[in-house]
């Protein structure tokens, strides 16, 4: 299986980290967009399956997520995410099918709605037409509650379970390393 790490330069000097599965010349292209607080690794299994069926699959970390750059000016509105996606799409050999979950789904929906000529198709996962304010506030509160980071990966796992008690706490915490990063201070963010 051809898997290649790559980077895309996009707006405001933010660079996106990505992985590409399959034949880079394929005209059957799918771009996989993760949800807020997630990374491209959320789509690795799906991308491998798509590549096995002849698709070029690309999953990338949205700005401020995973290994992608941070916007020093705080440009994290939906328009910035859409602009990043359109910058990536412009580098592809053919219009892609966009598959987006949550934040990635909203980004895909706006991009496809405003620029339908650059998109072959759209698949939405965990996206609603009308966003509930309470849900948005709950997600934002969770994402900002630990701005000072976590001392250990166990603390990260505990916070996730507290946010979503129905989610089982993982025994092996290695998967969390893909969604958080360790700062120079040793804390997990």
C-alpha positions as CSV (number, residue, x, y, z in Angstrom):
1,X,0.0,0.0,0.0
2,X,1.4,3.4,-1.0
3,X,1.2,5.8,2.0
4,X,3.0,9.0,1.8
5,X,3.3,11.9,4.3
6,X,3.0,15.2,2.6
7,X,2.4,18.9,3.4
8,X,0.3,21.5,1.7
9,X,1.0,25.2,2.0
10,X,-2.3,27.2,2.4
11,X,-3.6,30.6,3.4
12,X,-2.1,32.8,6.1
13,X,1.1,30.9,6.1
14,X,-0.5,27.9,7.7
15,X,0.9,24.5,6.5
16,X,-1.3,21.4,6.6
17,X,0.1,18.0,7.4
18,X,-1.4,15.2,5.4
19,X,-1.1,11.6,4.4
20,X,-1.8,10.2,1.0
21,X,-2.8,6.6,0.3
22,X,-2.9,5.0,-3.2
23,X,-1.8,6.1,-6.6
24,X,-1.0,9.8,-6.7
25,X,-2.0,10.0,-10.3
26,X,-5.5,8.5,-9.8
27,X,-8.4,10.6,-11.1
28,X,-10.6,9.0,-8.4
29,X,-9.8,11.2,-5.4
30,X,-11.3,11.4,-2.0
31,X,-10.4,14.0,0.7
32,X,-11.2,12.9,4.3
33,X,-11.8,15.7,6.8
34,X,-11.8,15.0,10.5
35,X,-13.9,16.6,13.3
36,X,-12.8,19.3,15.7
37,X,-10.2,18.1,18.2
38,X,-9.4,15.1,16.0
39,X,-6.6,14.5,13.5
40,X,-6.1,12.8,10.1
41,X,-5.4,9.5,11.9
42,X,-9.2,9.2,12.5
43,X,-9.5,8.3,8.8
44,X,-6.4,5.9,8.4
45,X,-8.4,2.7,8.2
46,X,-11.0,4.2,5.8
47,X,-8.2,5.7,3.6
48,X,-6.5,2.3,3.4
49,X,-9.8,0.7,2.3
50,X,-10.4,3.4,-0.3
51,X,-6.9,3.0,-1.7
52,X,-7.3,-0.7,-1.9
53,X,-10.2,0.0,-4.2
54,X,-8.3,2.3,-6.5
55,X,-8.9,5.7,-5.0
56,X,-6.3,8.3,-4.1
57,X,-7.3,9.0,-0.5
58,X,-6.0,12.1,1.3
59,X,-6.5,12.8,5.0
60,X,-5.1,16.0,6.5
61,X,-4.9,17.7,9.8
62,X,-7.0,20.9,9.8
63,X,-5.3,24.1,10.9
64,X,-4.5,24.0,14.6
65,X,-5.0,20.3,14.8
66,X,-2.4,17.5,14.9
67,X,0.8,18.2,13.0
68,X,-0.6,21.1,10.9
69,X,0.4,24.7,11.6
70,X,-1.2,27.1,14.0
71,X,-2.6,30.4,12.9
72,X,-0.8,33.1,15.0
73,X,-3.6,35.5,14.2
74,X,-6.3,33.2,15.5
75,X,-7.9,32.5,12.2
76,X,-10.1,29.5,13.1
77,X,-13.4,30.5,11.7
78,X,-15.2,28.3,9.2
79,X,-14.1,30.5,6.3
80,X,-10.4,29.8,7.1
81,X,-11.0,26.0,7.2
82,X,-12.8,26.2,3.8
83,X,-10.0,28.3,2.3
84,X,-7.5,25.7,3.4
85,X,-9.6,22.9,1.9
86,X,-9.9,24.8,-1.4
87,X,-6.1,25.3,-1.4
88,X,-5.6,21.6,-1.0
89,X,-8.2,20.7,-3.7
90,X,-6.4,23.0,-6.2
91,X,-3.3,20.7,-6.0
92,X,-5.2,17.5,-6.9
93,X,-5.3,15.8,-10.3
94,X,-9.1,15.8,-10.3
95,X,-12.1,17.1,-8.4
96,X,-12.4,15.0,-5.2
97,X,-15.2,13.5,-3.3
98,X,-15.2,15.2,0.1
99,X,-15.9,13.1,3.2
100,X,-16.2,15.2,6.3
101,X,-17.1,14.5,9.9
102,X,-18.5,17.2,12.2
103,X,-16.2,20.3,11.7
104,X,-14.8,18.6,8.6
105,X,-18.4,18.0,7.4
106,X,-19.3,21.6,7.9
107,X,-16.2,22.7,6.1
108,X,-16.9,20.3,3.2
109,X,-20.5,21.4,3.0
110,X,-19.6,25.1,2.7
111,X,-16.9,24.4,0.2
112,X,-19.2,22.2,-2.0
113,X,-22.0,24.7,-1.7
114,X,-19.9,27.7,-2.7
115,X,-17.5,26.0,-5.1
116,X,-19.4,23.1,-6.6
117,X,-17.2,23.1,-9.7
118,X,-14.2,21.8,-7.7
119,X,-16.0,19.0,-5.9
120,X,-17.1,15.6,-7.4
121,X,-19.3,14.6,-4.5
122,X,-20.0,15.1,-0.8
123,X,-20.4,12.7,2.1
124,X,-21.3,14.1,5.5
125,X,-20.8,12.3,8.8
126,X,-22.1,13.5,12.1
127,X,-23.3,16.9,10.7
128,X,-26.5,18.6,11.3
129,X,-28.3,21.3,9.3
130,X,-29.1,23.5,12.2
131,X,-26.4,23.5,14.9
132,X,-27.7,23.7,18.5
133,X,-26.1,26.4,20.6
134,X,-26.0,24.2,23.7
135,X,-24.1,21.5,21.7
136,X,-21.6,24.0,20.3
137,X,-21.1,25.5,23.8
138,X,-20.5,22.0,25.3
139,X,-17.9,21.2,22.7
140,X,-16.2,24.6,23.0
141,X,-16.1,24.3,26.8
142,X,-14.5,20.9,26.5
143,X,-11.9,22.0,24.0
144,X,-10.9,25.1,26.0
145,X,-11.2,23.7,29.6
146,X,-7.6,22.5,29.7
147,X,-5.7,25.3,28.0
148,X,-2.9,24.6,30.4
149,X,-2.7,21.0,29.1
150,X,-2.6,17.7,31.0
151,X,0.2,16.2,33.1
152,X,-0.3,12.7,31.7
153,X,-2.1,10.7,29.0
154,X,-4.1,9.2,31.8
155,X,-5.4,12.7,32.6
156,X,-6.3,13.1,28.9
157,X,-8.3,9.8,28.9
158,X,-10.1,10.8,32.2
159,X,-11.1,14.1,30.6
160,X,-12.5,12.4,27.5
161,X,-14.5,9.9,29.6
162,X,-15.9,12.7,31.8
163,X,-17.0,14.5,28.6
164,X,-18.5,11.4,27.1
165,X,-19.3,8.8,29.9
166,X,-20.6,6.3,27.3
167,X,-17.2,6.1,25.7
168,X,-15.1,3.3,27.2
169,X,-11.8,4.4,28.6
170,X,-9.0,2.9,26.5
171,X,-6.6,0.5,28.2
172,X,-3.8,1.3,25.8
173,X,-3.3,5.1,25.6
174,X,-1.0,5.1,22.6
175,X,-3.9,6.1,20.3
176,X,-4.3,9.3,22.3
177,X,-0.9,10.4,21.2
178,X,-2.3,11.0,17.7
179,X,-4.8,13.5,19.0
180,X,-2.7,15.4,21.5
181,X,0.8,16.7,21.3
182,X,3.4,17.0,24.0
183,X,4.8,20.5,24.6
184,X,8.3,21.5,25.5
185,X,7.1,21.7,29.1
186,X,6.2,17.9,29.1
187,X,2.4,18.6,29.3
188,X,-0.1,17.2,26.8
189,X,-2.2,19.6,24.7
